[in-house]
Amino acid sequence: MEFRCKDDPEANSRKPLVGEQRFSLKFPLENGEDLILHCGKETFDRFAEMIGKMMVDDELEASGEQHS
């Protein structure tokens, strides 16, 4: 299963501009298939930020500290 975000340089059959980057994220699904998400730098950066925040929150929760 593959999906493209609107900021994927190849979304809507367009040709990528020089310097544009495409990121492909692969997620295994419970049914054994993979979900592949193609996106541009903006979506990738937001996703990376979200994962980073989740890791910090998990670490704080494990240590018993509170996050403000």
N, CA, C and O atoms as a CHARMM CRD file, in Angstrom:
* protein
*
  272
    1    1 MET  N      0.84400  -1.16400   0.00000 PROA 1      0.00000
    2    1 MET  CA     0.00000   0.00000   0.00000 PROA 1      0.00000
    3    1 MET  C      0.89500   1.23600   0.00000 PROA 1      0.00000
    4    1 MET  O      1.73600   1.39000   0.88600 PROA 1      0.00000
    5    2 GLU  N      0.72400   2.10800  -0.97600 PROA 2      0.00000
    6    2 GLU  CA     1.54200   3.31700  -1.05700 PROA 2      0.00000
    7    2 GLU  C      0.65200   4.55200  -1.13900 PROA 2      0.00000
    8    2 GLU  O     -0.36900   4.56700  -1.82800 PROA 2      0.00000
    9    3 PHE  N      1.07100   5.58500  -0.41500 PROA 3      0.00000
   10    3 PHE  CA     0.37000   6.87100  -0.43400 PROA 3      0.00000
   11    3 PHE  C      1.38100   7.98700  -0.60200 PROA 3      0.00000
   12    3 PHE  O      2.53600   7.86300  -0.19400 PROA 3      0.00000
   13    4 ARG  N      0.93900   9.07500  -1.20500 PROA 4      0.00000
   14    4 ARG  CA     1.78100  10.25500  -1.38400 PROA 4      0.00000
   15    4 ARG  C      1.15800  11.43400  -0.64500 PROA 4      0.00000
   16    4 ARG  O     -0.04000  11.69200  -0.75700 PROA 4      0.00000
   17    5 CYS  N      1.99100  12.14000   0.10800 PROA 5      0.00000
   18    5 CYS  CA     1.55000  13.38800   0.73800 PROA 5      0.00000
   19    5 CYS  C      1.57100  14.48200  -0.32000 PROA 5      0.00000
   20    5 CYS  O      2.23800  14.35200  -1.34600 PROA 5      0.00000
   21    6 LYS  N      0.84400  15.55000  -0.06600 PROA 6      0.00000
   22    6 LYS  CA     0.77700  16.60900  -1.07500 PROA 6      0.00000
   23    6 LYS  C      2.11400  17.30500  -1.28600 PROA 6      0.00000
   24    6 LYS  O      2.30900  17.95400  -2.31300 PROA 6      0.00000
   25    7 ASP  N      3.05800  17.18400  -0.32100 PROA 7      0.00000
   26    7 ASP  CA     4.36100  17.81100  -0.53300 PROA 7      0.00000
   27    7 ASP  C      5.39600  16.85100  -1.13100 PROA 7      0.00000
   28    7 ASP  O      6.57200  17.19800  -1.24400 PROA 7      0.00000
   29    8 ASP  N      4.95700  15.63900  -1.51600 PROA 8      0.00000
   30    8 ASP  CA     5.85500  14.71200  -2.20900 PROA 8      0.00000
   31    8 ASP  C      6.23700  15.35500  -3.54200 PROA 8      0.00000
   32    8 ASP  O      5.35600  15.75200  -4.30500 PROA 8      0.00000
   33    9 PRO  N      7.53500  15.46700  -3.83700 PROA 9      0.00000
   34    9 PRO  CA     7.94500  16.09400  -5.10500 PROA 9      0.00000
   35    9 PRO  C      7.35500  15.42700  -6.34800 PROA 9      0.00000
   36    9 PRO  O      7.31700  16.04100  -7.41400 PROA 9      0.00000
   37   10 GLU  N      6.89700  14.18700  -6.22900 PROA 10     0.00000
   38   10 GLU  CA     6.31600  13.49200  -7.37400 PROA 10     0.00000
   39   10 GLU  C      4.79200  13.36900  -7.28000 PROA 10     0.00000
   40   10 GLU  O      4.18200  12.62700  -8.05000 PROA 10     0.00000
   41   11 ALA  N      4.17400  14.09400  -6.34000 PROA 11     0.00000
   42   11 ALA  CA     2.71100  14.04000  -6.19200 PROA 11     0.00000
   43   11 ALA  C      2.03400  14.62000  -7.42400 PROA 11     0.00000
   44   11 ALA  O      2.55500  15.53000  -8.06900 PROA 11     0.00000
   45   12 ASN  N      0.87500  14.08000  -7.73400 PROA 12     0.00000
   46   12 ASN  CA     0.07000  14.54600  -8.86500 PROA 12     0.00000
   47   12 ASN  C      0.84100  14.52800 -10.18300 PROA 12     0.00000
   48   12 ASN  O      0.64500  15.39100 -11.03900 PROA 12     0.00000
   49   13 SER  N      1.71700  13.53900 -10.33700 PROA 13     0.00000
   50   13 SER  CA     2.48100  13.30500 -11.56800 PROA 13     0.00000
   51   13 SER  C      3.38500  14.47000 -11.96800 PROA 13     0.00000
   52   13 SER  O      3.71100  14.62600 -13.14500 PROA 13     0.00000
   53   14 ARG  N      3.78400  15.27600 -11.00900 PROA 14     0.00000
   54   14 ARG  CA     4.66500  16.38800 -11.37300 PROA 14     0.00000
   55   14 ARG  C      6.12300  15.94500 -11.32300 PROA 14     0.00000
   56   14 ARG  O      6.45600  14.93900 -10.69800 PROA 14     0.00000
   57   15 LYS  N      6.97800  16.69700 -11.98000 PROA 15     0.00000
   58   15 LYS  CA     8.40300  16.41300 -11.99800 PROA 15     0.00000
   59   15 LYS  C      9.06900  17.17900 -10.86100 PROA 15     0.00000
   60   15 LYS  O      8.82800  18.37600 -10.70300 PROA 15     0.00000
   61   16 PRO  N      9.90300  16.50800 -10.06800 PROA 16     0.00000
   62   16 PRO  CA    10.59300  17.19200  -8.95900 PROA 16     0.00000
   63   16 PRO  C     11.50900  18.30100  -9.46800 PROA 16     0.00000
   64   16 PRO  O     12.13700  18.17600 -10.52000 PROA 16     0.00000
   65   17 LEU  N     11.57100  19.37500  -8.71100 PROA 17     0.00000
   66   17 LEU  CA    12.48100  20.46400  -9.02700 PROA 17     0.00000
   67   17 LEU  C     13.86600  20.12500  -8.48100 PROA 17     0.00000
   68   17 LEU  O     13.99900  19.31500  -7.56300 PROA 17     0.00000
   69   18 VAL  N     14.88000  20.74500  -9.04500 PROA 18     0.00000
   70   18 VAL  CA    16.24200  20.52400  -8.57800 PROA 18     0.00000
   71   18 VAL  C     16.32400  20.89500  -7.09600 PROA 18     0.00000
   72   18 VAL  O     15.89800  21.97900  -6.69700 PROA 18     0.00000
   73   19 GLY  N     16.87000  19.99700  -6.29300 PROA 19     0.00000
   74   19 GLY  CA    17.03400  20.24800  -4.86700 PROA 19     0.00000
   75   19 GLY  C     15.90200  19.72800  -3.99500 PROA 19     0.00000
   76   19 GLY  O     16.05700  19.64900  -2.77600 PROA 19     0.00000
   77   20 GLU  N     14.77000  19.37300  -4.58700 PROA 20     0.00000
   78   20 GLU  CA    13.67600  18.81600  -3.78500 PROA 20     0.00000
   79   20 GLU  C     14.03800  17.41200  -3.33500 PROA 20     0.00000
   80   20 GLU  O     14.68600  16.65700  -4.06000 PROA 20     0.00000
   81   21 GLN  N     13.61300  17.07800  -2.13700 PROA 21     0.00000
   82   21 GLN  CA    13.89500  15.75900  -1.59900 PROA 21     0.00000
   83   21 GLN  C     12.60100  14.98800  -1.39800 PROA 21     0.00000
   84   21 GLN  O     11.56000  15.55200  -1.05800 PROA 21     0.00000
   85   22 ARG  N     12.69600  13.68700  -1.61700 PROA 22     0.00000
   86   22 ARG  CA    11.57200  12.80100  -1.37700 PROA 22     0.00000
   87   22 ARG  C     11.97200  11.82800  -0.27100 PROA 22     0.00000
   88   22 ARG  O     13.05200  11.23900  -0.30700 PROA 22     0.00000
   89   23 PHE  N     11.10200  11.67300   0.69300 PROA 23     0.00000
   90   23 PHE  CA    11.32700  10.74200   1.78600 PROA 23     0.00000
   91   23 PHE  C     10.25500   9.67100   1.71400 PROA 23     0.00000
   92   23 PHE  O      9.09200   9.96400   1.44000 PROA 23     0.00000
   93   24 SER  N     10.64500   8.43600   1.95800 PROA 24     0.00000
   94   24 SER  CA     9.69400   7.32800   1.96300 PROA 24     0.00000
   95   24 SER  C      9.76300   6.66300   3.32900 PROA 24     0.00000
   96   24 SER  O     10.81600   6.19000   3.75600 PROA 24     0.00000
   97   25 LEU  N      8.63000   6.63700   3.99900 PROA 25     0.00000
   98   25 LEU  CA     8.52500   6.03100   5.32300 PROA 25     0.00000
   99   25 LEU  C      7.76300   4.71700   5.17400 PROA 25     0.00000
  100   25 LEU  O      6.72500   4.66500   4.51400 PROA 25     0.00000
  101   26 LYS  N      8.28200   3.66200   5.78900 PROA 26     0.00000
  102   26 LYS  CA     7.68800   2.33600   5.65100 PROA 26     0.00000
  103   26 LYS  C      7.22300   1.85200   7.01900 PROA 26     0.00000
  104   26 LYS  O      7.99900   1.81200   7.97300 PROA 26     0.00000
  105   27 PHE  N      5.94400   1.48600   7.10200 PROA 27     0.00000
  106   27 PHE  CA     5.34400   1.02700   8.34700 PROA 27     0.00000
  107   27 PHE  C      4.78300  -0.38000   8.14200 PROA 27     0.00000
  108   27 PHE  O      3.94200  -0.58100   7.26600 PROA 27     0.00000
  109   28 PRO  N      5.23600  -1.35900   8.93700 PROA 28     0.00000
  110   28 PRO  CA     4.65300  -2.69900   8.81800 PROA 28     0.00000
  111   28 PRO  C      3.24600  -2.71400   9.43100 PROA 28     0.00000
  112   28 PRO  O      3.02500  -2.14400  10.50000 PROA 28     0.00000
  113   29 LEU  N      2.31700  -3.35600   8.76100 PROA 29     0.00000
  114   29 LEU  CA     0.94000  -3.45300   9.24100 PROA 29     0.00000
  115   29 LEU  C      0.69200  -4.83700   9.83600 PROA 29     0.00000
  116   29 LEU  O      1.43500  -5.78100   9.56800 PROA 29     0.00000
  117   30 GLU  N     -0.35100  -4.94500  10.63700 PROA 30     0.00000
  118   30 GLU  CA    -0.66800  -6.20400  11.30400 PROA 30     0.00000
  119   30 GLU  C     -0.96600  -7.33600  10.33100 PROA 30     0.00000
  120   30 GLU  O     -0.74000  -8.50200  10.65600 PROA 30     0.00000
  121   31 ASN  N     -1.46300  -7.01400   9.15700 PROA 31     0.00000
  122   31 ASN  CA    -1.81700  -8.05300   8.18900 PROA 31     0.00000
  123   31 ASN  C     -0.61800  -8.54300   7.37100 PROA 31     0.00000
  124   31 ASN  O     -0.77800  -9.34800   6.45400 PROA 31     0.00000
  125   32 GLY  N      0.58700  -8.05300   7.70600 PROA 32     0.00000
  126   32 GLY  CA     1.79600  -8.48400   7.01700 PROA 32     0.00000
  127   32 GLY  C      2.20300  -7.58500   5.86600 PROA 32     0.00000
  128   32 GLY  O      3.31900  -7.70100   5.36000 PROA 32     0.00000
  129   33 GLU  N      1.32100  -6.69300   5.44300 PROA 33     0.00000
  130   33 GLU  CA     1.65200  -5.75600   4.37800 PROA 33     0.00000
  131   33 GLU  C      2.43200  -4.58600   4.95900 PROA 33     0.00000
  132   33 GLU  O      2.56000  -4.44800   6.17600 PROA 33     0.00000
  133   34 ASP  N      2.94600  -3.75100   4.07200 PROA 34     0.00000
  134   34 ASP  CA     3.63400  -2.52600   4.47900 PROA 34     0.00000
  135   34 ASP  C      2.86700  -1.32200   3.96200 PROA 34     0.00000
  136   34 ASP  O      2.33300  -1.33900   2.85300 PROA 34     0.00000
  137   35 LEU  N      2.82000  -0.28400   4.77200 PROA 35     0.00000
  138   35 LEU  CA     2.30100   1.01200   4.35800 PROA 35     0.00000
  139   35 LEU  C      3.51100   1.86200   4.03600 PROA 35     0.00000
  140   35 LEU  O      4.37400   2.06300   4.89000 PROA 35     0.00000
  141   36 ILE  N      3.58700   2.36200   2.81900 PROA 36     0.00000
  142   36 ILE  CA     4.70000   3.21300   2.40800 PROA 36     0.00000
  143   36 ILE  C      4.14300   4.60300   2.13800 PROA 36     0.00000
  144   36 ILE  O      3.23700   4.78400   1.32300 PROA 36     0.00000
  145   37 LEU  N      4.70100   5.57000   2.83400 PROA 37     0.00000
  146   37 LEU  CA     4.25900   6.95700   2.73000 PROA 37     0.00000
  147   37 LEU  C      5.37900   7.76500   2.10100 PROA 37     0.00000
  148   37 LEU  O      6.47500   7.84600   2.65600 PROA 37     0.00000
  149   38 HSD  N      5.11000   8.36900   0.93600 PROA 38     0.00000
  150   38 HSD  CA     6.07900   9.21600   0.25900 PROA 38     0.00000
  151   38 HSD  C      5.74000  10.66600   0.60000 PROA 38     0.00000
  152   38 HSD  O      4.58900  11.08600   0.48600 PROA 38     0.00000
  153   39 CYS  N      6.75000  11.42200   1.01700 PROA 39     0.00000
  154   39 CYS  CA     6.48800  12.79500   1.41500 PROA 39     0.00000
  155   39 CYS  C      7.69100  13.68700   1.10500 PROA 39     0.00000
  156   39 CYS  O      8.76500  13.21500   0.73300 PROA 39     0.00000
  157   40 GLY  N      7.47500  14.97300   1.26900 PROA 40     0.00000
  158   40 GLY  CA     8.53100  15.95000   1.09500 PROA 40     0.00000
  159   40 GLY  C      9.17000  16.28300   2.43400 PROA 40     0.00000
  160   40 GLY  O      8.82100  15.70800   3.46500 PROA 40     0.00000
  161   41 LYS  N     10.09800  17.21000   2.40200 PROA 41     0.00000
  162   41 LYS  CA    10.86600  17.56300   3.59800 PROA 41     0.00000
  163   41 LYS  C      9.98200  18.11400   4.71300 PROA 41     0.00000
  164   41 LYS  O     10.20300  17.78300   5.87700 PROA 41     0.00000
  165   42 GLU  N      9.00300  18.93300   4.40000 PROA 42     0.00000
  166   42 GLU  CA     8.14700  19.52700   5.43800 PROA 42     0.00000
  167   42 GLU  C      7.41400  18.45000   6.23900 PROA 42     0.00000
  168   42 GLU  O      7.42200  18.48500   7.46900 PROA 42     0.00000
  169   43 THR  N      6.78800  17.50700   5.56400 PROA 43     0.00000
  170   43 THR  CA     6.08000  16.43200   6.26700 PROA 43     0.00000
  171   43 THR  C      7.05300  15.55900   7.03400 PROA 43     0.00000
  172   43 THR  O      6.76800  15.16500   8.16500 PROA 43     0.00000
  173   44 PHE  N      8.20700  15.24800   6.43500 PROA 44     0.00000
  174   44 PHE  CA     9.19900  14.42600   7.11900 PROA 44     0.00000
  175   44 PHE  C      9.68200  15.11200   8.39700 PROA 44     0.00000
  176   44 PHE  O      9.80900  14.46600   9.43700 PROA 44     0.00000
  177   45 ASP  N      9.95000  16.41200   8.32600 PROA 45     0.00000
  178   45 ASP  CA    10.41100  17.15300   9.51200 PROA 45     0.00000
  179   45 ASP  C      9.34700  17.14700  10.60800 PROA 45     0.00000
  180   45 ASP  O      9.67200  16.97500  11.78300 PROA 45     0.00000
  181   46 ARG  N      8.09100  17.33200  10.23900 PROA 46     0.00000
  182   46 ARG  CA     7.00600  17.29400  11.23100 PROA 46     0.00000
  183   46 ARG  C      6.89000  15.91800  11.87500 PROA 46     0.00000
  184   46 ARG  O      6.68300  15.80700  13.08400 PROA 46     0.00000
  185   47 PHE  N      7.02400  14.87200  11.06400 PROA 47     0.00000
  186   47 PHE  CA     6.94600  13.51200  11.58100 PROA 47     0.00000
  187   47 PHE  C      8.10700  13.25100  12.54500 PROA 47     0.00000
  188   47 PHE  O      7.91000  12.68700  13.62100 PROA 47     0.00000
  189   48 ALA  N      9.31500  13.66300  12.15400 PROA 48     0.00000
  190   48 ALA  CA    10.48900  13.47500  13.01300 PROA 48     0.00000
  191   48 ALA  C     10.32600  14.22300  14.33400 PROA 48     0.00000
  192   48 ALA  O     10.70000  13.71000  15.38900 PROA 48     0.00000
  193   49 GLU  N      9.77200  15.42700  14.28100 PROA 49     0.00000
  194   49 GLU  CA     9.53300  16.21000  15.50200 PROA 49     0.00000
  195   49 GLU  C      8.53400  15.48900  16.41300 PROA 49     0.00000
  196   49 GLU  O      8.72700  15.42900  17.62700 PROA 49     0.00000
  197   50 MET  N      7.47800  14.95100  15.82700 PROA 50     0.00000
  198   50 MET  CA     6.46400  14.24000  16.60600 PROA 50     0.00000
  199   50 MET  C      7.06200  13.01000  17.29200 PROA 50     0.00000
  200   50 MET  O      6.79800  12.76600  18.46900 PROA 50     0.00000
  201   51 ILE  N      7.86400  12.24100  16.56200 PROA 51     0.00000
  202   51 ILE  CA     8.49800  11.05200  17.13300 PROA 51     0.00000
  203   51 ILE  C      9.45700  11.45900  18.25100 PROA 51     0.00000
  204   51 ILE  O      9.51500  10.80100  19.28900 PROA 51     0.00000
  205   52 GLY  N     10.20400  12.53200  18.04500 PROA 52     0.00000
  206   52 GLY  CA    11.11200  13.02300  19.07800 PROA 52     0.00000
  207   52 GLY  C     10.37700  13.40500  20.34800 PROA 52     0.00000
  208   52 GLY  O     10.81900  13.07500  21.44900 PROA 52     0.00000
  209   53 LYS  N      9.25800  14.09900  20.20100 PROA 53     0.00000
  210   53 LYS  CA     8.46300  14.49300  21.36900 PROA 53     0.00000
  211   53 LYS  C      7.90600  13.26300  22.08700 PROA 53     0.00000
  212   53 LYS  O      7.85900  13.22900  23.31700 PROA 53     0.00000
  213   54 MET  N      7.48200  12.25100  21.31700 PROA 54     0.00000
  214   54 MET  CA     6.96900  11.03100  21.93400 PROA 54     0.00000
  215   54 MET  C      8.06000  10.33800  22.74000 PROA 54     0.00000
  216   54 MET  O      7.79300   9.80800  23.81900 PROA 54     0.00000
  217   55 MET  N      9.28100  10.33700  22.22600 PROA 55     0.00000
  218   55 MET  CA    10.39100   9.69900  22.94100 PROA 55     0.00000
  219   55 MET  C     10.70500  10.44500  24.23600 PROA 55     0.00000
  220   55 MET  O     10.96800   9.81800  25.26200 PROA 55     0.00000
  221   56 VAL  N     10.67900  11.77800  24.19600 PROA 56     0.00000
  222   56 VAL  CA    10.92300  12.58200  25.39800 PROA 56     0.00000
  223   56 VAL  C      9.82100  12.32300  26.41700 PROA 56     0.00000
  224   56 VAL  O     10.10100  12.11400  27.59700 PROA 56     0.00000
  225   57 ASP  N      8.57200  12.33600  25.96700 PROA 57     0.00000
  226   57 ASP  CA     7.44400  12.07600  26.86500 PROA 57     0.00000
  227   57 ASP  C      7.53600  10.69700  27.50100 PROA 57     0.00000
  228   57 ASP  O      7.27800  10.54500  28.69500 PROA 57     0.00000
  229   58 ASP  N      7.90500   9.69000  26.70800 PROA 58     0.00000
  230   58 ASP  CA     8.05300   8.32600  27.24300 PROA 58     0.00000
  231   58 ASP  C      9.15000   8.27200  28.29200 PROA 58     0.00000
  232   58 ASP  O      8.99900   7.61400  29.32100 PROA 58     0.00000
  233   59 GLU  N     10.24800   8.95700  28.03500 PROA 59     0.00000
  234   59 GLU  CA    11.36400   8.96800  28.97600 PROA 59     0.00000
  235   59 GLU  C     10.96700   9.66700  30.27800 PROA 59     0.00000
  236   59 GLU  O     11.29700   9.19500  31.36600 PROA 59     0.00000
  237   60 LEU  N     10.26000  10.78800  30.16100 PROA 60     0.00000
  238   60 LEU  CA     9.81300  11.50500  31.35300 PROA 60     0.00000
  239   60 LEU  C      8.82000  10.66200  32.15300 PROA 60     0.00000
  240   60 LEU  O      8.87500  10.62400  33.38200 PROA 60     0.00000
  241   61 GLU  N      7.92800   9.99900  31.45600 PROA 61     0.00000
  242   61 GLU  CA     6.94900   9.14600  32.12500 PROA 61     0.00000
  243   61 GLU  C      7.63300   7.99400  32.85100 PROA 61     0.00000
  244   61 GLU  O      7.25200   7.64900  33.97000 PROA 61     0.00000
  245   62 ALA  N      8.63100   7.40400  32.22300 PROA 62     0.00000
  246   62 ALA  CA     9.35300   6.28200  32.83800 PROA 62     0.00000
  247   62 ALA  C     10.13300   6.72900  34.08000 PROA 62     0.00000
  248   62 ALA  O     10.31400   5.95600  35.02100 PROA 62     0.00000
  249   63 SER  N     10.59100   7.98300  34.06900 PROA 63     0.00000
  250   63 SER  CA    11.38000   8.47400  35.20300 PROA 63     0.00000
  251   63 SER  C     10.49900   9.09500  36.29100 PROA 63     0.00000
  252   63 SER  O     10.98200   9.44600  37.36800 PROA 63     0.00000
  253   64 GLY  N      9.19600   9.22500  35.99500 PROA 64     0.00000
  254   64 GLY  CA     8.26900   9.78300  36.97800 PROA 64     0.00000
  255   64 GLY  C      8.20100  11.29700  36.97600 PROA 64     0.00000
  256   64 GLY  O      7.52200  11.88200  37.82000 PROA 64     0.00000
  257   65 GLU  N      8.88900  11.94500  36.04700 PROA 65     0.00000
  258   65 GLU  CA     8.83900  13.40800  35.94700 PROA 65     0.00000
  259   65 GLU  C      7.59800  13.83000  35.17300 PROA 65     0.00000
  260   65 GLU  O      6.96900  13.03000  34.48100 PROA 65     0.00000
  261   66 GLN  N      7.26400  15.11100  35.31000 PROA 66     0.00000
  262   66 GLN  CA     6.11700  15.66200  34.57700 PROA 66     0.00000
  263   66 GLN  C      6.64000  16.55400  33.45900 PROA 66     0.00000
  264   66 GLN  O      7.66300  17.22400  33.59800 PROA 66     0.00000
  265   67 HSD  N      5.92300  16.54200  32.36700 PROA 67     0.00000
  266   67 HSD  CA     6.26100  17.38200  31.22500 PROA 67     0.00000
  267   67 HSD  C      5.38700  18.60800  31.24300 PROA 67     0.00000
  268   67 HSD  O      4.17700  18.50300  31.43800 PROA 67     0.00000
  269   68 SER  N      5.98200  19.78200  31.04000 PROA 68     0.00000
  270   68 SER  CA     5.17300  21.02500  31.06400 PROA 68     0.00000
  271   68 SER  C      4.70400  21.42100  29.69500 PROA 68     0.00000
  272   68 SER  O      4.01900  22.43300  29.54600 PROA 68     0.00000
